[in-house]
Amino acid sequence: MAKSLFFFCVCCVAIFRSSIFDFGTAITQKSQDGTEEWGYVQVRPKAHMFWWHYRSPFRVDHASKPWPTVLWLQGGPGQSGVGMGNFVEIGPLDTNLKPRNSTWLRKADLLFVDNPVGTGYSYVEDTGEFAKGDEDAAADMTTLLVEISNDIVGLQNSPFYIIGESYGGKFAVTLALSLLRAIQAGKLKLNLRGVALGDSWISPEDYTSSWGPLLKDLSRLDSIGLQNSNREALKISQQIKEGNYKDAVLLWEELETIILTNTNNVDFYNFLLDSDMDPIFGSGSKGELDALMNGQIKNKLKIIPQNLKWGGQVGSVFRSFMENYMKPRINEVDELLVKGVNVTVYNGQVDLICSTKGTEAWIEKLKWEGLKGFKNTVRSPVFCGDDKHTKGFTKSYKNLHFYWILGAGLYVPVDQPCVALDMVGVITDSPAS
């Protein structure tokens, strides 16, 4: 999730041309031991999408409970799942290339994709080829999955779960519906079993409306700051209601500036911190990831075009989503629930940008017939391992599941890795012990 347009550097878009696609639409590489596979798929002419698949070393093969696969979708739009999700959050190695004890490979195989095109190692050769919104991104991802599902051993029969974080949640619901259509049409063989939305930007109106009251209750805003914040949030709501989504983005930027000014730079990803204290984006941490992805990892992968800089087209990716950024996707969540797809929503307690307060507000707007039953269901506490201190709460009703995760901000797997790992085991019904 981008904090604002000024978060990205403003520069000319570098256009990359590579000969690696001269012979076809895809190129694939494997590690020597066969546990990793990665490649490019040309999802449209001059639009190339990069993916990376890990086969879990912890897999348990049971005929009655096959090993699952998780597709991770990063936010932004424009943040790299291959970089952020993989090395910062849930992959086998951390940014120091040391083993991560809490890797989600303990519960599932992992598939990272730099989505949409122009993100991370994905790229376009022409500025007109950037995806123009969630539906375009879903179409490209569906094309990619049709291609690689035929090549990755066991993927077609593996229980398949989509987990999206921040704006990745919007990608997740639109992609899930696109995949269901492709499966029904016989174009794709995939066993889609569920979608999880982690601190997801499903309803921008509800999130921006929550910021002022939440920060006032936390003593981070005073009454003057609350008035200014609420006034701007009402303008955003009005523009969204009128379908003026691009104008709503500009007001969203203004609201973030109001919040930052009146809170002395609160961190939008963890309201207990100042923005320069953020463990991922503060104090030069992002530069370390840039160096890793443009250095050792690029050299390892071998197939990345030489003149491509990881994340070099990110600003253009975000700008291409201006008409989509503030659109809600509540109806898509409703549609998945009606179709019987398992939907899990999880939220970090101290996240501001996709606050729990905002998430609870959009869930109230669901038209799903099971909503009343869900609301009347009592929560259960969540623990982790032998520690009996409360780590969160959860409740489920039919195919809707919710996790309130204490002590976590936007990046739940970073802040509460043990709880996140256990949660993924429940989501995927993993056979791992």
PyMOL commands that set and color helices and strands:
alter all, ss='L'
color gray80, all
select helices_A, chain A and resi 5-7+19-21+81-90+104-106+127-129+134-148+155-157+167-184+204-217+223-241+245-263+275-277+285-294+296-301+314-320+330-338+356-363+371-375+412-415+417-427
alter helices_A, ss='H'
color red, helices_A
select strands_A, chain A and resi 26-30+36-44+47-54+69-73+109-113+123-124+159-165+191-198+266-267+270-274+342-348+380-384+387-397+400-405
alter strands_A, ss='S'
color yellow, strands_A
deselect
rebuild
show_as cartoon
